[in-house]
Each structure stands twice: as structure tokens, then as C-alpha cells.
Amino acid sequence: MAKNIQSLERAAAMLRLLAGGERRLGLSDIASSLGLAKGTAHGILRTLQAEGFVEQDAASGRYQLGAELLRLGNSYLDVHELRARALVWTDDLARSSGESVHLGVLHQQGVLIVHHVFRPDDSRQVLEVGAMQPLHSTALGKVLSAYDPVAHSEAVEGVRDSFTPRTVTGLADFETLLDTTRARGWAADVEETWEGVAAVAAPIHDRRRMPVGAVAITGAVERVCAEGELRSELVAAVRDCARAVSRDLGAGRF
């Protein structure tokens, strides 16, 4: 079994100490509480401070938790709230469409699946929660790239691999796809990522009207498409689901 990294364990213990004790603690207090030499404690604090996880009061020299932890905490809460708000609506979407439904958020250079509702039949399916999807080729990724400036930068600056003959990899063509996505309010993936698989996705916004995720229907091309085009009733259903979740997040009407 792999050994834990001692410096990370000490940093984590330090953050817990600052979170659970007094508002601010001095170097001596932190070192003695954790059984560390002052030099060791100071080195860890200095690193945490450089990353924004710890702040030092200029007047007293005492340490407290930093703003970066608040940002990370808010990010977790946003995802948690997004999933909680979407549960009922995504269940309804899977039931009405007869297809799998994915809820995705931007994570690093891709789309993280945070919720997956199985296709409501007896077929064997694999849970995709925790899986990563590419930004440039999937319906979820294109929606996020179209509406989220950070996702757009990641998709534009990153490598756009070709997964099938239909994958759009050229920058100009990709930007045109994003323009189309913004104009119509949804994105498509018809065998651009996986042969025989099609998807349609729409963006979800929060109370600040910022894009916080996307929802998609995914299924076999022969079911999701008709005469080479995505079925209009599925596009409408995905958009309605995204609007409903957005309203529950406080976004109002879109």
C-alpha cells in the first residue's frame, strides 16, 4: 500500500487546526499543537500562504484561513447544489426521453460528469459519475465552451484530438460551432466523440446568470436522430430541463 505524504498530512492538519480553533493562531501555537518544530511549521505555513490557503495578519503576525479555501468551498457547494437541484428534473428527462441523462461541470481541461441517470430500460449500463469528457467534441463540452469563458480558453488553448472522422479540431471551425451553439442555445455531438453515439446538451445558469454546468441526453444515433438530424422533441426536452434547473438555482427566466 502506498505511503501517505507526510508534508501533505501536516498541511491538512494545520488547516483543520486553523478552521477549528481561534480565529487566528501564532506560529508557536500552531507548532506546539501539532508537535512540529517551528522551522517546519513555518515552512508549511509559508507554502500555504503562497497558495492562498492561509493568510497572515500584518499587525499580529498570526495566521488564519485564506480566501482560496473559501473559493474552493464555494465551488464544492455550487456543484453539490447543482446536483441536488437537478435530481428531479434529470430523472423526468430520462423517463420522458427514454435515454441516458448526464449532468456535467467544467473541471480542469474537461467536463466532469457529476450525475448520471440511466436509460430507463433493462439494458446493461455503466455509471459514468466521475468520468471526464473532452470539451471540444462532446455536447456538454461545447455548451460549456460556448458560455463559460474559462471553458472556452481551455478548449481553444488545449489539444483538440480527433476521435472520429466527424470530430471538429480546427480552431476556426470550432469557433463557428460555438457561435452556432450560443445562437440556438444548445449543442450537438453526432458521432464526434464515439461512433454510433449522439447527444444534445443545454447550459445551466445560477442566480448570477453564470454558467455552472450543462445537461445532456445521450444515446444511440438511430434513436436520438431522425433523418440525420437530432430529434426536435429531444432538443426541446433538454432545453426545458436546463431552464427548470436554472430557475431552481435562482436564475429566473431564460
N, C-alpha and C positions, 0 to 999 in steps of 0.2 A: 504494500500500500504506500502511495506517495506521502512524503512528509509535508507537514504544513510549513509555510514560510514564516519564520519567527518574526521578522520585521513587520510583516502584514498583520500578524496576530497582535503585536504590540500596538500598532497604529489603530487597529479596530478597538482594542481595549481602551486606548486613550480617548477615542471618540465617544465610546459608551460612558466613560468617566465624565467627560465634559457635558454629555447630554443628561446625565442623571444626578449630578451634584449641584454645587452652587453655580450661579450664572458664569462666574469667571474663576479660574484657578491659576495659581502661580506655578512656576517651574518646579519648585521644591515640593509643593503639594502633589503635583502630578507624578513626579519621580518616586516619592515615598509611597504613594497609594498603589503604584504598580510594581514596586520593588525594583526600580531601574536606577542606574547611575544617572546623575544629572546630565552628563555629556550625551548619553544615549537618548534620554528623553528629549533633550534639546534638539538633537539631530532629527528625530522623528517629527517633532513639532514644526521645525523649520521646513521640512518637506511638505507636511500637511498644509502649512501656511502658504507655501508657494503654489499649491494646487487649489487654494481657495476653500479648503475644508476646515481650516482653523484661522481665526483672526486674533491678533494681539492688541490689547488696549495700549495706546501710546503713553498714557499717563501712568498707569499702574504696572504695565508690563505683564499683566495677567492674560490668560488665553481663554477664548470661548469658541463655540462652533461658528463656522463661516457660512457665507451666503451660498456657496456652491452646494452644500448639503441641502439647503432649502430648495434650490433649483432641482436637484435630483429627486428630492422627496415629492415635490410638486409634479414632476414628470411621472413618477410611480402612481401618484394619486390620480392624475389625469387618465392614465391607461386603465387603472382599476375602475374609475368611474365610467369611462367609455365602455368597458366590457359589461359592467353592471347595467348600464342604461340600455345596452344593445341586446341583452339576452332575449327578451320577449319578442322584439322586432325581428331579430335574425331567425328565431325559431319559426315565426309566422312566415317569413320569406322562404325558408327551406320547405315548409309544408305546402305553401301555395305554388311554388315553382317546381317542386319535385327534384331539386338539385342541391348540391352542397353549397354552403354559405361560409365565406371566410371574412373575418374582421382583421384588418392589418394596420400597423403603425410603422412610421419611419424608425429604423434602428440601424445605427452605423451607416453602411452603404447599401442597405437593402430594406425590404419590407418584412417585419416580424409578424407572424400570424399569432394573434393573442386570443382568438376564439374561432372555433370551427364547429359548425352544425352539420351533422352527417346528412346525406341524401336520404330521404325518408322511404327507403325500401329495404329489402333483405340482403342486399349485396354486401360483400366484404369490403370494408373501408378502413383506411389508416388515419388515425388522428394526426392532424397537421399542426396543432398548437406548439409553438416554439420553433417551427420551421422558418427558414429565411427564403424569400423570393427576390429576384432581381428587380431593380427599379425600372429599367428601360424597356422590358419586354412584357411584363405582366400587366393586367388591367389595374390591379391595386397600385402597382408601382408607377404607372403612367398618371393615374389620378393624383397621387401624392406629388409627383414631379411637376404636374401642371399647376397645383395650388399652393404647395409649400416651397418657399424659396430655398430652404436648406436642402430639401429633397432634390430640387431642380439642380442645384450646384453639384450635389453628389452624383446625379445621373449624367450630367454634362461633362464633369471632370473625370469621372471614373471610366473603367473599361466596359464597353458595351459588347459583350460576347454574342456571337451568332449561335443560337440554339437550334434553329430550323431554317429552311430557306426563306421563311417569311419574316424572320427577325429583322427589325429595322435597327441598323447600327450607325449609319451616317448621321453626323450632327445636324445638318440642315433638315434632313427628312424627319429626324426625331423631334426637332423643334416644331416642325409643321404638325406632327401628331399631337404635340402638347397644345398648340394653338387650337386645333380641332376639338380636343378634349375640353378646354376651357369654354369654347363657343357653345358646345352642346350639353356640357355638364356631366359627361360620363366617358369612360374609356373602354376600349375593347382589346381583347387578346384572342385572336383566332389562329391557333396553331403557331403562335410566335415564340412560345416557350416550350410547349410539349406538343408533339404530334398527336392529332386526334382530340385535343382538348381546347375548349373555348371558354371565355369568361367575359363578364361585363361588370364594371365597378363604378361607384359614385362616391364623392367625398363627403366626409362628416365634419361639421364645424362645431366649435364650442361657443360659449356665451360671449366670447370676444370676437366671434366670427372668424376665428383662426382655424385652419385645417388641422384636425387632431388624429385623423385616421380615415379609413375607407372601408366600404363593404362591397363584397363581390359574390356573384353567382358563378360557379364553375361546374362544367360538365362536359359530356361528350359532344363533339361538334354537331352530330346528327340530331341531338336533342335541343341544344342551345341555339342552333342556327336553322334557318329555313331559306332555301334557295340562295345560299352563300352569304346571307346577312343574319345578324343577330336578331332573334325574335323580338319584336317591338314590345310585346307584353312583358318580357323578362327585363328589358331595359327600363320600362316604366316601373316595374315592381322594385328593382334595385334602387332607383332614384327615390321612390316613395319611402323605402326603408331608411335610406340615408337621411332624408328630410325629417323623418319621425325621430330618429336618434338625435339629430342635431337639435330639434325642438326640445327634446328631453334634457339636453345639455345646456339649454338656455339660449340657443342661437336665434330663436324666432323663426319667421318665415323666410324661406329661400326660394 
